[in-house]
């Protein structure tokens, strides 16, 4: 029996979030430049987006570029910007074909103007697609997101804010919280990702580096999720 055949399609996570980690280490192991690791990481991202859509995941969030990633060498950042623009241009048709709504979470104001324009173009053209929401986290940091939400609540003069008020002012407002958080490369940390939203998420860590994260690895994560008992603090 294949891994796909072991999946209970009546018990899928509604929202899957992934910390895509290990591009640099993948390249280093193969004695390749780091940006070739990122190039292969983009190929994996393309595949996982289409795979998630094919098995009817409703929301997929990928952590692509954090607020801390600006500390990386200028050459690497330039390469990432080039890859991002290329990805947006090449994947618009695929998103339209698969009825995927592309959204960005994070502060994109720091990106080059041409990339901001491309992001807005893809978001606008796919906004009415309703088979799957694909969140791409760019210049994203969860503490900054929560601080932004608090400032919004203050501006709205909400005297006694509730948990729902916080949720309603996050980038993911209106979306279900992640049921499953996957991190590749074996690192045991959250890295400032969706701190509010993952309060009750099931966490799955794999040693597989992101460029090697295949269909089978995604299925393994889904199967592991389905084997857990989610009690949300109850018995």
N, C-alpha and C positions, 0 to 999 in steps of 0.2 A: 504494500500500500504506500502510495506517495504521501509526502507531507501535506500537500494540498488536500488530499482525500481525507486526512485526519482532522481537518478543520470543521468545526460546527458552525455552519453559516447562519444559524439562527441565534448565535451568541457572539457576534463580532463586536469588538470595541467600536463605539461610534466615532470617537476622536482618537487618533494616534499622533503622538508628537515624537520627533526624533532629533536627538543631538548627534549630528553627523560629525564624528571625530575620527581622526587617524589618517587624513590625506598626506600630511607631511611625513609621518612615520612610514607609511606605505611607500612613498617615493624614496625615502632614505634606505629602506631595506633593499630596494632594487637599484640603489646607486643612481637615482634619477633626480633632476631638479624638483624642488617642492611644488612648483606650479604644474608639473606634470601629474603630481598627486591630486591637485585640485581639478585638473582637466578630467581625470578618471573619476573623481568624486562627483562631478557634474553628470557624467554618464550614468552613474549609479542613481543619482537623484531623479533623472529623467525616467529611469526604469521603475523606481519605487512609486513615483507619482502615478504612472500608468497602471502599475500592479494594484495599488490601493484602490484606484477607481474600478478596476476590473472585478475586484471581489466585494465592491459596494461599501468601502469605508466612506463615511459621510464627511469627515473632516480630517485633513492631514496637515500637520505643522512641521516644517523643517527649519532647524536653526542653522542659518547660512552664514551670518556675519554678526558678531557681537560688538557691543560698544567698546570692548577691550581689544578687539582685533586691529584697531588702528595703530597699536603699538608694534605691529609687525613691520619688517623691512619694506621700504617704499616700493621696491621692485615687485615684491610679492603682492602688495596691495594693488598695484597697477595691473598685475596679471589677473587678480580676482575681479577687478572692475571690468576688464575686457571680457572675461568669461561670463560675468553676469549679463552684460549687454548682449553678448552672442546668444546666451541661453534664452533671454526674453524674446529676442527676434525669432529664434528658431522654433520655440515651443508654443507660440501663440496659436498656430493652426492646430496643433495637437490638443491644446486645451479646449479650443472651440469644438473640435471633432468629438471629444470625450465629455463635453458639457460640464467643464470644470471652471469654477469661479476662482480666479487668482486674486489673492489679497496680500498686502504687505503689512507686517506688524513691526513697528520700530520707527525711529526718526530718520527719514530718508533725506532730510534737508541738507545733510552734510555730504551727500553724494554729488558727483559731477552733474551738471544740468542736463546733458544728453541722456544720462542714465535715469535721472528723475523723470524726464519726458517719456522714456520707454516704459518705465514702471507704470506711470499713469495711463499710458496708452493700453497696456495689457489689462490693467485693472478695469478700465472703462469698457473695453470691448468684451470682457468676460463677465461683467457684473451681473448679468441676468441668467447666467448658467446656474443650474440648480441640482446637478447630480452629486457634486462633491465640492467642498470648499478647500482650497489649497492655500494655506498661510505660509508665506516665506518670511522668515524673521531676518530683517536687515538692519544693521546698526541698532540691534535690539539688546536691551538689558532689563531684567524684570524689576529690579529696584527702581530704576528710572521710570518704568511703566507705572508702578504703584504710586510713586511720587507725583507723576503726571495726573493720575486719577484723583489723588487727594486734592491737588490744586484745582482741578475741574470742579470737584465737589464744593470747595470753598467759594469758587467763582459763582456757583449756582446757589450759594447761600442755603445749603441744606444743613439745618442746625443739628440734627441727630442722625448722621449717616448710618446706614445699615450695611451688612455684607453685600446685599444686592446692589446698593449704590456703588460700592467699590467695583463689583463685577461689571456694572453698566458703564463704567468709565475707563475700562481697560481696552486695549486694542482689540481684544477678542469679544467685545460686548455682543451679546445675542447668540453666542456660540456655546455649545456644551463644553464643559471642562474635559481635558484629556482623560480617557479611561486607561490608556497605556502610554507610558513614556519609555522609549528605547534609547539607549546610549551605546554607541559602538566604541571599539578600541580598549575596552576594559577599565576605563577610568571610573572611579566610584565617587562622582560628584555631580552636582546639578548645574554648576557654571552659570548662575544667575539667569536661569531659563524658566519662565512661566511659574514663578514661585507661588503666586496666589492660586493659579489655576490647577496645579498638580497636588493640591492638598490631599486628595484621596486617589490619586493615580496609582496603578500598578506599575512598578519599575522593573525593567528588563535590561540587564547589562550583558553585552557580549564582547568577547575579546577580538572579534573580527573587525578589521580596519574598514572604514567606510567604503573605499573603492572596491572591496571584496564582498560587500553586503549584497547578497544575491536574493533571488526569489525565495530560495529555500531558507535563508536566514530570516527573512521576513515572516515566513510561515512558522518557523520555530518560535518566534516571539509571540505570534497570535496564539499558537497552541499552548505556550506557557501561560499566557493570560487566561485562557479558557480553563486551565487546570487550577486556578486559584479561586478561593472563596472570598468574595468581596462583602465585608460586613459593615463597612463605614462606621466603625466604632461600636457596633452592636455585637450581639452574641451569635 
